[in-house]
Amino acid sequence: MTVISRILPPAEVQRAIDAGGPLQDLGVDPARVAQMTGVGREVDGHIVGYWLAGYGLHVEPLWIHDAYRKHPGVARGLQETMANTLEARGASCVFCCIDEADAEGMA
């Protein structure tokens, strides 16, 4: 049995997707994955695990005054303006962290 861990070059992204797991389950676009850095664990030439690292902007905090949280235009306006701003700057991925205790309020 041959076991190795190595960087997965962009040309091998489809092999990782075909191996299964969340990349396959989510139907991830190979071009998106090719922009990330990935490592894979192989057994006898078959990918049996992978881990990806991608660049993403952290967009927090999001705040809306209590009196306006149920007004859809406020949240929508913030979201659209942020999306347009980030797209104009060339951002391809953003993320935020939401405390489960505050998930309902954030929704």
C-alpha positions as CSV (number, residue, x, y, z in Angstrom):
1,M,0.0,0.0,0.0
2,T,1.3,3.4,-1.0
3,V,0.1,6.4,1.1
4,I,1.1,10.0,0.4
5,S,0.0,13.5,1.2
6,R,0.7,16.2,-1.3
7,I,-0.5,19.5,-2.8
8,L,-3.2,19.0,-5.4
9,P,-2.4,21.0,-8.5
10,P,-5.3,22.8,-10.3
11,A,-5.1,20.2,-13.1
12,E,-6.2,17.5,-10.5
13,V,-9.2,19.3,-9.1
14,Q,-11.6,17.0,-11.0
15,R,-10.0,14.0,-9.4
16,A,-10.7,15.5,-6.0
17,I,-14.4,16.2,-6.9
18,D,-14.8,12.7,-8.4
19,A,-13.4,11.2,-5.1
20,G,-16.6,12.2,-3.3
21,G,-17.3,14.2,-0.2
22,P,-18.6,17.8,0.0
23,L,-17.0,18.9,-3.3
24,Q,-19.1,16.3,-5.1
25,D,-22.2,16.5,-2.9
26,L,-22.4,20.3,-3.4
27,G,-21.7,20.2,-7.2
28,V,-18.8,22.6,-6.8
29,D,-17.5,24.3,-9.9
30,P,-14.0,23.0,-10.7
31,A,-12.9,26.4,-11.8
32,R,-13.7,27.7,-8.3
33,V,-11.8,24.9,-6.6
34,A,-8.8,25.5,-8.9
35,Q,-8.4,29.0,-7.4
36,M,-7.9,27.4,-3.9
37,T,-4.9,25.6,-2.4
38,G,-5.7,22.0,-1.7
39,V,-3.9,19.1,-0.2
40,G,-4.9,15.5,-0.7
41,R,-4.2,12.2,1.0
42,E,-3.8,9.3,-1.5
43,V,-3.8,5.6,-1.0
44,D,-2.6,3.6,-3.9
45,G,-3.2,6.6,-6.2
46,H,-6.8,7.2,-5.1
47,I,-7.7,10.4,-3.3
48,V,-9.2,9.4,0.1
49,G,-9.2,12.8,1.7
50,Y,-8.7,16.4,0.9
51,W,-8.6,19.8,2.6
52,L,-8.9,23.1,0.8
53,A,-7.9,26.6,1.8
54,G,-9.3,29.6,-0.1
55,Y,-9.1,33.3,0.2
56,G,-12.2,35.0,1.5
57,L,-13.0,38.4,2.9
58,H,-14.4,38.4,6.4
59,V,-17.6,40.6,6.4
60,E,-18.6,41.5,9.9
61,P,-20.2,42.9,11.9
62,L,-23.6,43.3,10.3
63,W,-25.9,45.5,12.3
64,I,-29.4,46.9,11.8
65,H,-31.2,49.0,14.4
66,D,-33.8,46.9,16.3
67,A,-36.6,49.2,15.0
68,Y,-35.6,48.4,11.3
69,R,-34.8,44.7,11.5
70,K,-38.1,43.7,10.1
71,H,-38.0,46.2,7.3
72,P,-36.8,44.1,4.3
73,G,-35.5,47.2,2.3
74,V,-32.9,47.9,4.9
75,A,-31.2,44.5,4.9
76,R,-31.7,44.1,1.1
77,G,-30.1,47.5,0.5
78,L,-27.1,46.7,2.7
79,Q,-26.7,43.3,1.0
80,E,-26.9,44.7,-2.5
81,T,-24.5,47.6,-1.8
82,M,-22.0,45.3,-0.2
83,A,-22.2,42.7,-3.0
84,N,-21.7,45.5,-5.7
85,T,-18.8,47.0,-3.7
86,L,-17.1,43.6,-3.3
87,E,-17.7,42.6,-6.9
88,A,-16.2,45.9,-8.1
89,R,-13.1,45.2,-6.0
90,G,-12.8,41.7,-7.5
91,A,-13.7,39.7,-4.4
92,S,-14.7,36.2,-5.3
93,C,-15.5,34.9,-1.8
94,V,-16.7,36.3,1.4
95,F,-17.7,34.8,4.8
96,C,-19.0,35.7,8.1
97,C,-19.4,33.9,11.4
98,I,-22.8,33.8,13.1
99,D,-23.3,32.7,16.7
100,E,-26.0,30.1,16.9
101,A,-27.5,32.0,19.8
102,D,-28.0,35.0,17.4
103,A,-29.0,33.0,14.3
104,E,-32.6,33.9,14.5
105,G,-31.9,37.6,14.8
106,M,-29.5,37.4,11.9
107,A,-32.0,35.6,9.7
